Amino acid sequence: MEAESILRRAALGERLSMEEAAALYTEADFFGLGRAAHSVRLGKHPDPVVTYVVDRNINTSNICVCGCRFCAFFRAPDQEGGYVLTREELTRKIEETLELGGTQILMQGGHHPTLPLSFYEDMLRYIKERYPIHIHAFSPPEIVHFAGLEGLDVGRVIARLRAAGLDSIPGGGAEILVDSVRKAVSPNKCSAAEWLGVMEEAHGQGMRTTATMMFGHEEEPRHRLEHLMALRELQDRTGGFTAFIPWAFQPANTAIRKPPETAVSYLRLLAVSRLVLDNFDNVQASWVTMGPKVAQLALQFGANDFGSTMIEENVVAAAGVHFRLSVQEIRGIIEAAGFRPRQRTMAYRLVEESDDDNP
């Protein structure tokens, strides 16, 4: 009965405490939780629209000194299979993205031990001088890594990247924002406070960012809720996050042995996220990790965005997950769920549709 009472209040948009969120997460009826999250989503977005973005994930390098136990993508320095993206490859990938109607690129890479900040600045300038495309790049751990290599504070690093052409920062590398968990699965990556600090500094400089959670590895349910509360607190102060994207850890080919998260566990976490993050406008479904059918269900469990077309994706693919969807398939899935699909930008501005797109 307590969970039902909390759920009714949450559906009306009342803010949840940590204890109330825990009660919902562990005790609330699964479908009731979904209905409440969908009600809150409709309160924020009453029009029957689900958005998506056309972009490409470009990995600048897979060479990394972090050695995170959940990662199947990285290569250690001098290990076979390591690479640094060439300008020719970068050019080809961006031009293909633009030809497919893309509006942005997401660039991330390993923590390369020797590439200087100037390498990334030059790459940003190269792109901006040639292409009209939004650059969503360099997650907080990368920025902390750059700062350490250069002996600079993160504010200066962000300012230099912005001046070179960086438009926004992705929420990668958050994993679980609890240091005891981070020390177990990614001991060489930035702390939770550092991750949050990069985002707060970026927001203070006028940049928008996204927030993520990778769950289902070595954390406990309470750690997931602590993660959500930390994001909500920062969003209260800055309002700089555009969206929250939870996704389930994929264990294949990694150093962590456990079964993957189920569709039910993913949808439950998604719904709780929508209810806890009352100051986030947008929650994104993760078809890349959960598949198109579960992502379609997510549109009834609090998600209002279908994420990216992922013209290219390598990190999750390295863990053995290979879902692929075209723009037409994404639009069909959204329509079959009873919504109207609309392409958006990173800032959630709708892209004008041609007559062919909107008959």
C-alpha positions in Angstrom: 0.0 0.0 0.0 2.9 2.4 0.7 4.3 1.9 -2.7 0.9 2.4 -4.3 0.5 5.7 -2.5 4.0 6.9 -3.5 3.3 5.9 -7.1 0.1 7.9 -7.2 2.0 11.0 -6.0 4.9 10.4 -8.3 2.5 10.2 -11.3 1.3 13.7 -10.4 4.9 14.9 -10.5 5.7 15.1 -6.8 9.4 14.9 -6.0 10.6 11.5 -4.7 12.9 11.1 -1.8 15.6 8.4 -1.8 13.5 6.3 0.5 10.4 6.7 -1.7 12.4 5.9 -4.9 13.7 2.8 -3.2 10.2 1.7 -2.3 9.0 2.1 -5.8 12.0 0.4 -7.4 11.7 -2.7 -5.2 8.0 -2.9 -4.5 5.8 -1.1 -7.0 3.8 -3.1 -9.5 5.6 -3.3 -12.8 2.8 -2.1 -15.0 1.7 0.5 -12.5 5.2 1.8 -12.5 5.2 2.0 -16.3 1.8 3.8 -16.3 3.0 6.4 -13.8 6.2 7.0 -15.8 4.2 7.4 -19.0 1.8 9.8 -17.3 4.8 12.0 -16.2 6.2 11.8 -19.7 2.9 12.9 -21.2 2.8 15.8 -18.8 6.1 17.0 -20.1 5.4 16.1 -23.8 1.6 16.1 -24.4 1.9 15.9 -28.2 2.1 12.3 -29.5 5.7 12.8 -30.8 8.8 10.6 -30.3 12.0 12.1 -31.4 15.3 10.6 -32.7 18.6 12.0 -34.0 20.5 11.0 -37.1 24.2 10.8 -36.1 27.2 8.6 -36.2 29.5 7.4 -33.4 33.1 8.0 -34.4 35.8 6.6 -32.1 39.0 8.6 -32.4 41.1 5.8 -31.0 40.7 2.5 -29.1 44.0 2.8 -27.4 43.4 3.3 -23.7 45.2 3.1 -20.4 42.1 2.7 -18.2 41.7 -1.0 -18.5 38.0 -0.9 -17.4 36.7 -4.4 -16.6 33.4 -3.8 -18.4 35.0 -2.7 -21.7 35.5 -5.1 -24.7 36.5 -2.2 -27.1 39.8 -0.9 -25.8 43.4 -2.0 -26.7 46.3 -1.3 -24.4 49.2 0.7 -25.8 51.3 -1.4 -28.1 48.6 -4.1 -28.2 47.7 -5.5 -31.6 44.6 -4.0 -33.0 45.1 -0.5 -31.6 44.4 2.5 -33.9 44.2 6.3 -34.1 41.7 7.5 -36.6 43.2 9.2 -39.7 42.0 12.4 -41.2 41.0 10.5 -44.4 38.9 8.1 -42.3 37.3 10.9 -40.4 36.5 12.8 -43.6 34.8 9.8 -45.1 32.7 9.1 -42.0 31.5 12.7 -41.7 30.6 12.9 -45.4 28.7 9.7 -45.3 26.8 11.0 -42.2 25.8 14.2 -44.0 24.7 12.3 -47.1 22.4 10.2 -44.9 20.8 13.4 -43.4 22.8 13.4 -40.2 23.0 16.5 -38.1 25.7 15.6 -35.6 28.6 13.3 -34.8 29.4 11.7 -31.5 33.1 11.4 -31.0 34.7 9.5 -28.1 37.8 7.5 -27.7 40.1 5.7 -25.3 42.4 7.5 -22.9 45.4 7.6 -25.2 48.5 8.1 -23.2 50.4 10.4 -25.5 48.1 12.3 -27.8 48.1 16.0 -26.7 45.1 18.2 -26.3 46.3 20.0 -29.5 45.6 16.8 -31.4 41.9 17.1 -30.5 41.8 20.8 -31.0 43.2 20.5 -34.5 40.7 17.7 -35.3 37.8 19.9 -34.2 39.0 22.9 -36.3 39.5 20.6 -39.3 35.8 19.4 -39.0 34.3 22.9 -38.4 36.2 24.5 -41.3 34.7 21.9 -43.7 31.4 20.7 -42.5 28.1 22.1 -41.1 27.7 19.5 -38.4 27.2 19.5 -34.6 30.1 18.0 -32.7 29.0 16.1 -29.5 32.3 14.8 -28.1 34.6 14.0 -25.3 33.0 12.5 -22.2 34.0 13.7 -18.8 36.6 11.0 -18.2 38.3 12.0 -21.4 38.3 15.7 -20.4 39.8 14.8 -17.0 42.4 12.7 -18.8 43.3 15.6 -21.1 43.6 17.9 -18.1 45.9 15.5 -16.4 48.2 15.1 -19.4 48.4 18.9 -19.9 48.6 20.0 -16.3 45.4 22.1 -16.7 42.2 22.4 -14.8 39.1 21.0 -16.6 37.6 24.5 -17.0 40.5 25.5 -19.2 40.4 22.3 -21.2 36.7 22.7 -21.9 37.2 26.4 -22.9 40.0 25.4 -25.4 37.8 22.6 -26.9 34.9 25.0 -27.2 37.0 27.5 -28.9 38.2 24.8 -31.4 34.6 23.8 -32.2 33.2 21.5 -29.6 29.4 22.0 -29.4 28.3 19.7 -26.5 29.5 16.9 -24.2 28.1 13.4 -24.1 27.3 11.7 -20.8 29.6 8.7 -21.4 31.9 7.3 -18.7 29.3 7.8 -16.0 28.7 4.1 -15.5 27.5 4.3 -11.9 28.3 7.6 -10.1 29.3 5.9 -6.8 33.1 5.7 -6.1 33.0 2.2 -4.5 31.5 0.8 -7.7 33.9 2.8 -9.9 36.9 1.6 -8.0 35.8 -2.0 -8.6 35.1 -1.8 -12.4 37.1 1.2 -13.6 39.7 2.1 -11.1 41.8 4.2 -13.5 38.9 6.4 -14.6 37.8 9.7 -13.0 35.8 9.8 -9.8 32.1 10.4 -9.5 32.8 13.9 -8.2 35.1 14.6 -11.1 32.5 13.4 -13.6 29.9 15.7 -12.1 32.4 18.5 -11.9 33.1 18.4 -15.6 29.4 18.6 -16.3 28.9 21.5 -13.9 31.8 23.4 -15.4 30.5 22.8 -19.0 27.0 24.0 -18.0 28.6 27.0 -16.4 30.3 27.8 -19.7 27.0 27.6 -21.5 27.3 24.1 -23.0 24.5 21.5 -23.0 25.3 17.9 -22.1 23.6 14.5 -21.7 23.7 12.1 -18.8 23.9 8.3 -18.9 23.9 5.3 -16.6 25.4 1.9 -17.5 23.8 -0.5 -15.0 23.8 -4.2 -14.4 27.5 -5.0 -13.7 28.8 -4.9 -10.1 26.5 -2.3 -8.5 23.6 -2.7 -6.2 20.1 -1.3 -6.8 20.7 1.4 -4.2 23.8 2.6 -6.2 21.6 3.1 -9.2 19.3 5.4 -7.1 22.3 7.3 -5.7 23.3 7.9 -9.3 19.9 9.3 -10.2 19.9 11.5 -7.1 23.3 12.9 -8.0 22.2 13.8 -11.5 19.0 15.4 -10.2 20.9 17.5 -7.7 23.2 18.8 -10.4 20.3 19.5 -12.8 18.7 21.5 -10.0 21.7 23.8 -9.9 22.5 24.1 -13.6 19.6 22.9 -15.8 22.3 21.9 -18.4 21.4 18.3 -19.1 19.2 17.8 -22.2 18.5 14.1 -21.6 19.1 11.0 -19.6 20.0 7.7 -21.2 20.2 4.5 -19.1 21.6 1.4 -20.8 22.2 -2.1 -19.7 25.8 -3.5 -19.4 26.6 -6.1 -22.1 28.9 -8.7 -20.5 30.2 -10.7 -23.5 33.9 -10.4 -24.2 34.5 -8.4 -21.0 36.2 -9.3 -17.7 32.9 -9.3 -15.8 30.9 -12.5 -15.8 27.2 -12.2 -15.2 24.0 -12.7 -17.1 22.8 -9.6 -19.1 19.9 -7.5 -17.7 16.4 -8.6 -18.7 13.9 -6.5 -20.6 11.8 -6.2 -17.3 14.8 -5.0 -15.3 15.6 -2.4 -18.0 12.1 -1.1 -18.2 11.7 -0.9 -14.4 14.9 1.1 -14.2 13.8 3.4 -17.0 10.4 4.1 -15.4 12.0 4.8 -12.0 14.4 7.2 -13.8 11.6 9.1 -15.3 9.9 9.5 -11.9 13.0 10.4 -10.0 14.5 12.8 -12.6 11.6 15.2 -12.4 13.9 18.1 -13.7 14.9 16.2 -16.9 12.8 16.9 -19.9 13.9 13.9 -22.0 14.5 10.2 -21.3 15.9 8.1 -24.1 15.2 4.5 -25.0 18.2 2.3 -25.7 17.5 0.1 -28.7 21.3 -0.3 -29.3 21.6 -2.5 -26.2 18.1 -3.8 -25.7 16.9 -4.3 -29.2 14.0 -2.5 -31.1 11.1 -4.3 -29.5 12.1 -3.5 -25.9 12.9 0.0 -27.0 9.4 0.3 -28.4 8.0 -0.8 -25.1 10.1 1.8 -23.4 7.9 4.4 -25.1 5.2 3.3 -22.7 7.6 3.3 -19.7 8.7 6.9 -19.6 10.9 7.4 -22.7 10.0 10.1 -25.2 13.1 9.8 -27.4 14.3 6.8 -29.5 17.9 8.0 -29.5 20.3 7.8 -32.4 20.2 6.0 -35.7 23.8 5.0 -34.8 25.1 5.0 -38.4 28.2 3.5 -36.8 28.6 2.0 -33.3 31.7 0.1 -32.1 31.8 -0.1 -28.3 28.6 -2.0 -27.7 29.3 -4.1 -30.8 32.6 -5.2 -29.3 30.6 -6.8 -26.5 28.7 -8.9 -29.1 25.5 -6.9 -29.5 24.8 -5.9 -33.1 21.4 -4.3 -33.4 21.1 -2.1 -36.5 18.2 0.2 -37.6 17.7 2.5 -40.5 15.8 5.8 -40.2 12.9 4.2 -41.9 12.9 1.3 -39.5 13.0 3.7 -36.5 10.2 5.8 -37.8 8.1 2.6 -38.4 8.7 1.4 -34.9 7.7 4.7 -33.4 4.5 4.9 -35.6 3.6 1.3 -34.6 3.7 2.4 -31.0 1.2 5.1 -31.7 3.5 8.1 -31.9 4.6 10.5 -34.7 8.4 10.3 -35.3 10.3 13.5 -35.6 14.0 14.0 -36.2 15.7 16.4 -33.7 19.0 18.0 -33.0 21.1 17.5 -29.8 19.3 20.4 -28.2 15.9 18.7 -29.0 15.0 21.2 -31.7 12.9 19.5 -34.4 14.4 19.3 -37.8 12.1 20.4 -40.7 10.6 17.6 -42.6 10.3 17.3 -46.3 7.1 16.3 -48.0 8.6 12.8 -48.5 9.2 12.5 -44.7 5.7 13.8 -43.8 3.2 12.7 -46.4 
